[in-house]
Amino acid sequence: MGRYVNPGNEGFAKILRSRYVDKTGLISLFDTTLDTTEGLVMVSRPRRFGKSYAAQALAAFYSCGCDSRALFEGLEVARREGWDAHLNQYNVVKVDMTEVIEAAGSADVVPTLREVLLSDLRAMLPNASVRHVGKGSPLKDALWDVVEATGRKFVFVIDEWDAPYRLTQDDAEAQDAYAEWLRALFKGLTFTPAVVAGAYMTGILPIKKYNHQSAVSDFWEYTMLDAAQYSPFVGFTDADVEDLCEEYGMNLTDVRRWYDGYRLSYSEDLGVGARPRFRDREIDVYAPYSLMRACVRRRTGSYWPSTETFDSLREYIDMDFDGLQGAVLRAVAGEELRLDPMSFQNDITSLRSAADVLTLLVHLGYLAYEREDGTDVGRARVPNEEVRLELRRAIESSSHVEVARIVRDSIQLLHDLLAMDEEAVAAGIQRAHDGTCAPQFYNEEQALRAVVRAALIAAVDDWARIEELPSGYGLADVVFVPKRGSSKPALLVELKWDKPVKGALDQIHDRDYPQILRDLDVPVLLVGITYNAKSKKHVCRIEPLDR
């Protein structure tokens, strides 16, 4: 049992001694791919989503350096018929690349990695007459000889696989050497089938692209853009969260508002009959790190770890590619953004467009992404309250003057609205309308709604915004409902152009839009906003709902 080769199961045993949400179904899925053309798997997901837990479980399950039967009996993986056929039957190489970089420094990653693996291989077979396990030997030859000596192929588990790209951004030579090392192990027509039964890599980023081609093309990639059948194991699911909320006495609605929002889709194998049968599924995924801390402390809130790359996030937002800052502001305000992620090179140094930065934010977990049917284009949005607060912090500390001004103006606009200062609200909306709308779209109600949404970006702290809310005898344009625990009033906003502002308030009353708010034990402000298409003069009227 070595440090990197055939590790023990202590890491997974420690996980099981805490509150463990069973995700060993991932092992069942990966297990079916061993010694097939699908046996090289890369599953990327953001920080806080349990990547290292999965790596520990896989290493404990396959490593012939330990006996893990007692750990896995009773878990989900053991429900599959024949589940133990590969239990502790392989030579396992488990590597955390952040540890290797810390020990080696950026320039010596590959030489250090080769030597520590050779050291473990020598310790495995101290008395065997193996040709290539000596110091300085080619690693591929040494691995091949160990397979011949032991009769066991290798399963590779590489955690934080992308660390050389994230932590050594300025050393292109070291990165290229690392990519070549991966290619040598996992792209051989002779070596790989004979020596490697399977490989599971995990990290934040997908596999680096070179000229739009994957650096290691034989891997099957599952990412936050398309996790496919690995979707249920990316994070906690609704079923997991419902059980946790019941166990810890947490309010499910609050938990969903704070930590839900990553929606992934896949085809589920129904396991019926001799022929495969599938159905399309969509599931919501939650970040395990924050959710477990909320449960243990019995309190929802932001538990975003301080180790997160906040400074880098702020730098990305400060890049003004194609109106990026405005896009992030709109996302924080609740708008979905159209996104084509295909130009992203899967690293953090080759960012050339707003789409590249937004795609990176999807992989980092700051945005959720849903693909449109039949295309590579999808919609990106802020997934939940915790992420919204983190993005808001990044925006407010941005060095970009215009971004800071927009946030300040939004805070002031909310203050004026709650003070029922109609002239100040009209002036604030007019400034936002003039500053954000192209002339050809100025006279559209949808454009005005987008202006109101962006101008009230600061409302996300205390209100949930609902557009075209069915109520009474029609659809209310925009409704701001105070969040649980907020003392703020509800806001019901009706928008018009080239019509008297009285008509906006009359429509609210005539169609009984406040009907849906009557059960809320909060005051309600009715807000009418209109403007003249020629003069562009905006008018606002605000009145409290008379109960």
C-alpha positions as CSV (number, residue, x, y, z in Angstrom):
1,M,0.0,0.0,0.0
2,G,1.7,3.2,-1.2
3,R,1.0,6.9,-1.1
4,Y,-0.2,7.0,-4.7
5,V,-0.3,3.4,-5.9
6,N,-2.8,1.0,-4.3
7,P,-3.8,3.4,-1.5
8,G,-5.8,2.2,1.5
9,N,-9.4,3.1,2.2
10,E,-8.9,5.4,5.2
11,G,-10.0,8.5,3.3
12,F,-13.4,7.0,2.4
13,A,-13.8,5.4,5.9
14,K,-13.4,8.9,7.4
15,I,-16.0,10.3,5.1
16,L,-18.4,7.6,6.2
17,R,-17.9,8.4,9.8
18,S,-19.5,11.8,9.1
19,R,-22.9,12.5,7.6
20,Y,-22.5,10.9,4.2
21,V,-25.1,11.3,1.4
22,D,-24.8,8.1,-0.6
23,K,-23.4,8.8,-4.1
24,T,-21.8,5.4,-4.6
25,G,-24.2,4.9,-7.6
26,L,-21.4,6.7,-9.5
27,I,-19.2,3.6,-8.9
28,S,-21.9,1.4,-10.4
29,L,-22.0,3.6,-13.5
30,F,-18.2,3.8,-13.9
31,D,-17.8,0.1,-13.2
32,T,-19.8,-0.8,-16.3
33,T,-17.3,1.1,-18.5
34,L,-14.1,-0.8,-17.3
35,D,-12.2,-2.4,-20.1
36,T,-14.4,-0.8,-22.7
37,T,-14.0,2.1,-25.1
38,E,-15.9,4.2,-22.6
39,G,-13.5,3.5,-19.7
40,L,-11.7,6.8,-19.8
41,V,-14.0,9.3,-18.0
42,M,-13.6,13.0,-17.1
43,V,-16.3,14.5,-14.8
44,S,-15.7,18.2,-14.1
45,R,-17.7,20.2,-11.6
46,P,-17.2,23.3,-9.5
47,R,-15.6,23.6,-6.1
48,R,-17.8,22.5,-3.2
49,F,-19.5,19.8,-5.3
50,G,-17.8,16.7,-3.8
51,K,-15.2,15.9,-6.4
52,S,-12.7,14.6,-3.8
53,Y,-15.4,12.5,-2.1
54,A,-16.0,10.7,-5.4
55,A,-12.3,10.1,-5.9
56,Q,-11.9,8.7,-2.4
57,A,-14.8,6.3,-3.0
58,L,-13.5,5.1,-6.3
59,A,-10.0,4.5,-5.0
60,A,-11.3,2.6,-1.9
61,F,-13.5,0.4,-4.1
62,Y,-11.0,-0.7,-6.7
63,S,-7.6,-0.7,-4.8
64,C,-6.2,-4.1,-4.2
65,G,-4.2,-2.5,-1.3
66,C,-7.1,-2.8,1.1
67,D,-10.3,-4.7,1.9
68,S,-13.3,-2.4,1.5
69,R,-16.2,-4.8,1.5
70,A,-17.5,-3.7,4.9
71,L,-17.4,-0.1,3.9
72,F,-19.6,-0.6,0.8
73,E,-22.1,-3.2,2.0
74,G,-25.4,-1.4,2.6
75,L,-24.6,1.5,0.2
76,E,-26.2,2.1,-3.1
77,V,-23.4,0.4,-5.1
78,A,-24.1,-2.9,-3.4
79,R,-27.7,-3.0,-4.6
80,R,-26.5,-4.0,-8.1
81,E,-26.3,-7.6,-8.9
82,G,-22.7,-8.7,-9.2
83,W,-21.6,-5.4,-7.6
84,D,-18.5,-6.9,-6.0
85,A,-16.9,-8.4,-9.1
86,H,-14.3,-5.7,-9.3
87,L,-14.2,-4.8,-5.6
88,N,-10.5,-4.4,-4.6
89,Q,-9.4,-6.2,-7.8
90,Y,-7.2,-3.6,-9.5
91,N,-3.9,-1.8,-9.1
92,V,-5.0,1.8,-8.5
93,V,-3.1,5.0,-9.0
94,K,-4.8,7.8,-7.1
95,V,-3.2,11.3,-7.5
96,D,-4.3,14.7,-6.3
97,M,-2.5,17.1,-8.7
98,T,-2.6,20.0,-6.2
99,E,-0.4,17.9,-3.9
100,V,2.0,17.1,-6.7
101,I,2.3,20.8,-7.6
102,E,2.8,21.8,-4.0
103,A,5.6,19.2,-3.7
104,A,7.3,19.8,-7.0
105,G,6.7,23.4,-8.1
106,S,5.3,24.2,-11.5
107,A,8.2,23.3,-13.7
108,D,8.8,19.9,-12.3
109,V,5.3,18.5,-12.2
110,V,5.8,15.6,-14.7
111,P,9.3,14.5,-13.5
112,T,8.1,14.6,-9.9
113,L,4.9,12.7,-10.7
114,R,6.9,10.0,-12.6
115,E,9.4,9.6,-9.8
116,V,6.8,9.3,-6.9
117,L,4.9,6.7,-8.9
118,L,8.0,4.7,-9.7
119,S,8.9,4.9,-6.0
120,D,5.5,3.4,-5.0
121,L,5.9,0.7,-7.8
122,R,9.3,-0.3,-6.4
123,A,7.8,-0.7,-2.9
124,M,5.1,-2.9,-4.3
125,L,7.5,-5.4,-5.9
126,P,10.8,-5.2,-3.9
127,N,11.8,-8.7,-4.8
128,A,10.4,-9.1,-8.3
129,S,12.7,-9.3,-11.3
130,V,10.9,-6.4,-13.1
131,R,12.9,-4.6,-15.7
132,H,11.5,-1.1,-15.6
133,V,10.7,-0.3,-12.0
134,G,14.0,1.3,-11.3
135,K,14.6,5.0,-10.7
136,G,14.5,7.0,-14.0
137,S,12.8,4.3,-15.9
138,P,10.0,5.1,-18.4
139,L,6.7,5.1,-16.4
140,K,4.8,3.3,-19.2
141,D,7.3,0.4,-19.2
142,A,7.2,0.2,-15.5
143,L,3.4,0.1,-15.4
144,W,3.3,-2.6,-18.1
145,D,5.8,-4.7,-16.2
146,V,3.7,-4.5,-13.0
147,V,0.6,-5.6,-14.8
148,E,2.5,-8.7,-16.1
149,A,3.9,-9.4,-12.6
150,T,0.7,-9.0,-10.7
151,G,-1.9,-10.0,-13.3
152,R,-3.9,-6.8,-12.4
153,K,-4.5,-3.9,-14.7
154,F,-4.6,-0.3,-13.4
155,V,-7.4,2.0,-12.6
156,F,-6.3,5.7,-12.5
157,V,-8.1,8.2,-10.3
158,I,-6.8,11.7,-10.9
159,D,-8.3,14.4,-8.6
160,E,-7.9,18.1,-9.4
161,W,-6.6,17.1,-12.9
162,D,-6.7,20.7,-14.1
163,A,-4.5,22.1,-11.3
164,P,-1.4,22.5,-13.6
165,Y,-3.6,24.8,-15.8
166,R,-5.1,26.8,-13.0
167,L,-2.1,27.1,-10.7
168,T,0.7,27.4,-13.2
169,Q,-1.0,29.8,-15.7
170,D,2.2,31.4,-16.9
171,D,4.2,28.2,-17.6
172,A,3.0,27.0,-21.0
173,E,5.9,24.6,-21.3
174,A,5.0,22.8,-18.1
175,Q,1.3,22.6,-19.2
176,D,2.3,21.1,-22.6
177,A,4.5,18.6,-20.9
178,Y,1.6,17.6,-18.6
179,A,-0.8,17.2,-21.6
180,E,1.8,15.1,-23.3
181,W,2.1,12.9,-20.2
182,L,-1.7,12.3,-20.2
183,R,-1.7,11.5,-23.9
184,A,1.1,9.0,-23.5
185,L,-0.9,7.1,-20.8
186,F,-4.3,7.3,-22.3
187,K,-4.0,7.4,-26.0
188,G,-2.0,4.3,-27.0
189,L,-3.4,1.6,-29.3
190,T,-1.2,-1.0,-27.6
191,F,-0.3,0.3,-24.1
192,T,-3.6,1.7,-22.9
193,P,-5.8,-1.4,-23.6
194,A,-3.2,-3.7,-22.1
195,V,-2.5,-1.7,-19.0
196,V,-5.4,0.6,-18.2
197,A,-8.8,-0.8,-17.3
198,G,-10.2,2.6,-16.7
199,A,-9.5,6.2,-15.7
200,Y,-11.6,8.7,-13.8
201,M,-10.4,12.3,-13.8
202,T,-12.1,15.1,-12.0
203,G,-11.5,18.8,-11.7
204,I,-13.1,22.2,-12.2
205,L,-12.4,22.6,-15.9
206,P,-13.0,20.3,-18.8
207,I,-10.0,18.9,-20.7
208,K,-7.9,21.7,-22.3
209,K,-8.4,22.3,-26.0
210,Y,-5.7,22.9,-28.5
211,N,-7.0,24.4,-31.7
212,H,-10.5,23.2,-30.7
213,Q,-9.4,19.6,-30.2
214,S,-9.2,18.0,-26.8
215,A,-5.7,17.4,-25.4
216,V,-6.7,13.8,-24.5
217,S,-9.3,13.0,-27.1
218,D,-10.1,9.4,-25.9
219,F,-11.8,10.6,-22.7
220,W,-15.6,10.8,-22.4
221,E,-16.3,14.2,-20.9
222,Y,-19.1,15.1,-18.5
223,T,-19.3,18.7,-17.5
224,M,-21.7,21.4,-16.1
225,L,-22.7,22.0,-19.7
226,D,-23.7,18.4,-20.2
227,A,-23.2,15.9,-17.4
228,A,-25.4,13.2,-19.1
229,Q,-25.8,10.0,-17.1
230,Y,-23.4,11.4,-14.4
231,S,-25.9,14.2,-13.6
232,P,-27.4,12.5,-10.4
233,F,-23.8,12.3,-9.0
234,V,-22.7,15.9,-9.7
235,G,-24.2,17.1,-6.4
236,F,-27.2,16.6,-4.1
237,T,-30.5,15.9,-5.8
238,D,-34.0,16.9,-4.6
239,A,-34.5,13.6,-3.0
240,D,-31.3,13.9,-1.0
241,V,-32.2,17.4,0.1
242,E,-35.7,16.5,1.2
243,D,-34.3,13.8,3.4
244,L,-31.7,16.2,4.9
245,C,-34.3,18.9,5.6
246,E,-36.4,16.4,7.4
247,E,-33.4,15.0,9.4
248,Y,-32.1,18.4,10.4
249,G,-35.4,20.3,10.7
250,M,-34.7,22.7,7.8
251,N,-37.2,24.6,5.8
252,L,-37.2,23.1,2.3
253,T,-38.4,26.3,0.6
254,D,-35.6,28.3,2.2
255,V,-33.0,25.6,1.3
256,R,-34.1,25.6,-2.3
257,R,-33.9,29.4,-2.6
258,W,-30.4,29.4,-1.3
259,Y,-28.8,26.4,-2.9
260,D,-30.9,25.0,-5.7
261,G,-30.8,26.0,-9.4
262,Y,-28.4,23.9,-11.2
263,R,-30.6,21.9,-13.6
264,L,-29.1,19.0,-15.5
265,S,-30.6,16.6,-18.0
266,Y,-29.9,13.0,-19.0
267,S,-31.4,9.9,-20.3
268,E,-32.3,7.4,-17.6
269,D,-31.9,3.7,-18.2
270,L,-35.1,2.1,-17.0
271,G,-33.5,-1.3,-16.8
272,V,-36.6,-3.0,-18.2
273,G,-36.5,-6.0,-20.5
274,A,-33.6,-7.3,-22.6
275,R,-33.4,-4.2,-24.8
276,P,-32.3,-0.9,-23.3
277,R,-35.1,1.6,-22.6
278,F,-34.6,5.2,-21.7
279,R,-36.5,8.3,-20.6
280,D,-35.4,11.9,-20.6
281,R,-35.0,13.3,-17.1
282,E,-34.2,16.7,-15.6
283,I,-33.0,17.1,-12.1
284,D,-32.1,19.9,-9.8
285,V,-28.6,19.7,-8.3
286,Y,-27.4,21.4,-5.1
287,A,-23.9,22.3,-3.9
288,P,-23.1,19.8,-1.1
289,Y,-20.6,21.9,0.7
290,S,-22.9,24.8,1.5
291,L,-26.0,22.7,2.1
292,M,-24.3,20.4,4.7
293,R,-23.0,23.5,6.6
294,A,-26.5,25.0,6.6
295,C,-27.9,21.8,7.9
296,V,-25.3,21.4,10.7
297,R,-25.8,25.0,11.8
298,R,-29.5,24.9,11.3
299,R,-29.4,28.2,9.4
300,T,-29.5,29.0,5.7
301,G,-27.1,31.7,4.4
302,S,-23.9,32.0,2.4
303,Y,-21.3,29.4,3.1
304,W,-19.2,30.1,0.0
305,P,-15.7,29.0,1.0
306,S,-13.1,31.8,1.5
307,T,-10.7,29.7,-0.7
308,E,-12.9,30.4,-3.8
309,T,-11.1,32.5,-6.4
310,F,-13.0,35.7,-5.7
311,D,-10.2,38.0,-6.9
312,S,-10.1,36.1,-10.2
313,L,-13.9,36.4,-10.5
314,R,-13.7,40.1,-10.0
315,E,-11.0,40.3,-12.7
316,Y,-13.3,38.4,-15.1
317,I,-16.2,40.7,-14.5
318,D,-13.9,43.7,-15.0
319,M,-13.1,42.5,-18.5
320,D,-15.5,44.4,-20.8
321,F,-15.7,41.9,-23.6
322,D,-18.8,42.5,-25.7
323,G,-20.7,44.2,-22.9
324,L,-19.8,41.5,-20.4
325,Q,-20.3,43.7,-17.3
326,G,-23.9,44.5,-18.4
327,A,-24.6,40.9,-19.0
328,V,-23.4,39.9,-15.5
329,L,-25.5,42.7,-14.0
330,R,-28.6,41.5,-15.9
331,A,-27.9,37.9,-14.7
332,V,-27.7,39.1,-11.1
333,A,-31.0,40.9,-11.6
334,G,-32.6,37.6,-12.7
335,E,-32.3,37.6,-16.5
336,E,-31.3,34.6,-18.5
337,L,-28.5,35.1,-20.9
338,R,-28.2,33.4,-24.3
339,L,-24.8,31.5,-24.4
340,D,-22.9,29.6,-27.0
341,P,-20.1,27.9,-25.0
342,M,-18.3,26.2,-28.0
343,S,-15.5,28.8,-28.4
344,F,-14.2,28.3,-24.8
345,Q,-10.8,26.7,-24.7
346,N,-11.3,25.1,-21.3
347,D,-8.7,27.2,-19.5
348,I,-8.6,30.5,-17.7
349,T,-5.9,32.2,-19.8
350,S,-7.4,32.0,-23.3
351,L,-10.5,34.2,-22.7
352,R,-11.4,36.2,-25.8
353,S,-15.0,37.0,-25.5
354,A,-18.0,37.5,-23.2
355,A,-19.1,34.0,-24.1
356,D,-15.8,32.6,-22.9
357,V,-16.0,34.3,-19.6
358,L,-19.7,33.3,-19.1
359,T,-18.8,29.7,-20.0
360,L,-16.0,29.8,-17.4
361,L,-18.5,31.0,-14.8
362,V,-20.7,28.0,-15.6
363,H,-17.8,25.7,-14.9
364,L,-17.0,27.5,-11.7
365,G,-20.6,27.3,-10.5
366,Y,-21.4,31.0,-10.7
367,L,-23.9,30.4,-13.5
368,A,-26.2,27.5,-14.3
369,Y,-26.7,26.4,-17.9
370,E,-29.5,24.7,-19.8
371,R,-29.0,23.7,-23.4
372,E,-31.7,24.4,-26.0
373,D,-33.0,21.3,-27.7
374,G,-31.0,20.2,-30.8
375,T,-28.3,23.0,-30.5
376,D,-25.1,23.8,-28.7
377,V,-26.6,27.1,-27.6
378,G,-28.4,27.5,-24.3
379,R,-29.4,29.8,-21.5
380,A,-27.2,30.8,-18.5
381,R,-28.6,32.2,-15.3
382,V,-27.6,32.8,-11.7
383,P,-28.8,29.6,-9.9
384,N,-29.6,30.7,-6.4
385,E,-29.4,33.2,-3.6
386,E,-25.9,32.2,-2.3
387,V,-24.3,32.6,-5.8
388,R,-26.2,35.8,-6.4
389,L,-24.7,37.3,-3.2
390,E,-21.2,36.3,-4.2
391,L,-21.6,37.9,-7.7
392,R,-23.1,41.0,-6.1
393,R,-20.0,41.3,-3.9
394,A,-17.8,40.9,-6.9
395,I,-19.7,43.6,-8.8
396,E,-19.8,46.0,-5.9
397,S,-16.0,45.7,-5.4
398,S,-15.3,46.0,-9.1
399,S,-12.8,48.5,-10.2
400,H,-15.0,49.5,-13.1
401,V,-16.6,52.9,-12.4
402,E,-19.7,52.3,-14.6
403,V,-20.5,49.0,-12.9
404,A,-20.2,50.6,-9.4
405,R,-22.4,53.5,-10.6
406,I,-25.2,51.2,-11.8
407,V,-25.3,49.5,-8.4
408,R,-25.4,52.8,-6.5
409,D,-28.1,54.1,-8.7
410,S,-30.2,50.9,-8.1
411,I,-29.9,51.2,-4.4
412,Q,-31.0,54.9,-4.6
413,L,-33.9,54.0,-6.9
414,L,-35.2,51.4,-4.4
415,H,-34.9,54.0,-1.6
416,D,-36.9,56.5,-3.7
417,L,-39.5,53.9,-4.6
418,L,-40.1,52.8,-0.9
419,A,-40.3,56.5,0.0
420,M,-42.9,56.9,-2.7
421,D,-40.9,59.7,-4.3
422,E,-42.6,59.5,-7.7
423,E,-40.5,62.2,-9.5
424,A,-37.2,60.6,-8.4
425,V,-38.3,57.1,-9.4
426,A,-39.4,58.4,-12.9
427,A,-36.1,60.2,-13.3
428,G,-34.1,57.1,-12.3
429,I,-36.0,54.8,-14.7
430,Q,-35.5,57.4,-17.5
431,R,-31.8,57.5,-16.9
432,A,-31.6,53.7,-17.0
433,H,-33.8,53.5,-20.1
434,D,-31.7,56.1,-22.0
435,G,-28.5,54.4,-21.0
436,T,-29.3,50.8,-21.7
437,C,-31.7,50.7,-24.7
438,A,-30.7,51.0,-28.4
439,P,-32.9,53.4,-30.3
440,Q,-34.6,50.7,-32.4
441,F,-35.7,48.9,-29.2
442,Y,-36.6,51.9,-27.1
443,N,-40.3,51.9,-27.7
444,E,-41.1,48.4,-26.7
445,E,-42.7,47.2,-23.5
446,Q,-40.4,44.3,-23.3
447,A,-37.4,46.7,-23.4
448,L,-38.9,48.8,-20.6
449,R,-39.4,45.6,-18.5
450,A,-35.7,44.8,-19.0
451,V,-34.8,48.3,-18.0
452,V,-36.8,48.0,-14.8
453,R,-35.3,44.6,-14.1
454,A,-31.7,46.0,-14.5
455,A,-32.4,49.3,-12.7
456,L,-33.7,47.4,-9.7
457,I,-30.8,45.0,-9.5
458,A,-30.4,45.8,-5.8
459,A,-33.9,44.4,-5.1
460,V,-32.5,40.8,-5.3
461,D,-31.4,41.0,-1.7
462,D,-35.0,41.4,-0.3
463,W,-37.4,40.5,-3.1
464,A,-38.1,37.7,-5.5
465,R,-39.1,39.1,-8.9
466,I,-41.9,37.4,-10.9
467,E,-42.7,38.6,-14.4
468,E,-46.1,38.3,-16.1
469,L,-47.6,36.8,-12.9
470,P,-51.1,35.4,-13.5
471,S,-53.5,37.2,-11.1
472,G,-57.0,38.4,-11.2
473,Y,-58.1,38.7,-14.8
474,G,-54.7,39.0,-16.6
475,L,-51.0,39.1,-16.2
476,A,-49.3,41.6,-13.9
477,D,-46.2,42.9,-15.6
478,V,-43.6,42.7,-12.8
479,V,-44.2,41.7,-9.2
480,F,-41.6,41.9,-6.4
481,V,-42.5,39.6,-3.5
482,P,-40.6,40.1,-0.3
483,K,-38.4,37.1,0.7
484,R,-39.0,35.2,3.8
485,G,-37.9,37.2,6.8
486,S,-37.9,40.5,4.9
487,S,-39.9,43.5,6.3
488,K,-40.2,45.1,2.9
489,P,-43.6,45.6,1.1
490,A,-44.6,43.8,-2.0
491,L,-44.3,45.8,-5.2
492,L,-46.7,45.4,-8.1
493,V,-45.4,47.3,-11.2
494,E,-47.5,48.0,-14.4
495,L,-45.7,49.4,-17.5
496,K,-47.1,51.4,-20.4
497,W,-45.9,53.8,-23.1
498,D,-47.8,56.6,-24.8
499,K,-50.6,56.2,-22.3
500,P,-51.5,58.2,-19.2
501,V,-49.9,56.8,-16.1
502,K,-53.4,56.7,-14.5
503,G,-54.2,54.0,-17.0
504,A,-51.5,51.8,-15.6
505,L,-52.9,52.0,-12.1
506,D,-56.5,51.7,-13.3
507,Q,-55.5,48.4,-15.1
508,I,-54.1,47.1,-11.8
509,H,-57.4,47.7,-10.1
510,D,-59.7,46.8,-13.0
511,R,-58.1,43.5,-13.6
512,D,-57.6,42.8,-9.8
513,Y,-53.9,42.1,-10.1
514,P,-53.4,42.4,-6.3
515,Q,-55.6,39.4,-5.8
516,I,-52.7,37.0,-5.6
517,L,-51.0,39.1,-2.9
518,R,-53.9,39.3,-0.5
519,D,-52.9,36.3,1.5
520,L,-49.5,37.9,2.2
521,D,-49.3,39.6,5.5
522,V,-47.3,42.5,4.1
523,P,-48.1,46.0,2.7
524,V,-48.3,46.3,-1.0
525,L,-47.2,49.3,-3.2
526,L,-48.8,49.7,-6.6
527,V,-46.4,51.3,-9.1
528,G,-47.4,52.6,-12.6
529,I,-44.7,53.6,-15.0
530,T,-45.2,55.1,-18.4
531,Y,-43.4,57.3,-20.9
532,N,-43.9,59.4,-24.0
533,A,-42.3,57.8,-27.1
534,K,-41.4,61.2,-28.6
535,S,-40.3,63.2,-25.6
536,K,-39.0,60.1,-23.8
537,K,-40.4,61.7,-20.6
538,H,-41.1,59.1,-17.9
539,V,-43.9,59.4,-15.3
540,C,-44.4,57.3,-12.2
541,R,-47.3,57.0,-9.8
542,I,-47.1,55.0,-6.5
543,E,-50.0,54.3,-4.2
544,P,-50.4,51.8,-1.3
545,L,-52.9,49.1,-1.7
546,D,-56.0,49.9,0.3
547,R,-56.9,46.7,2.1
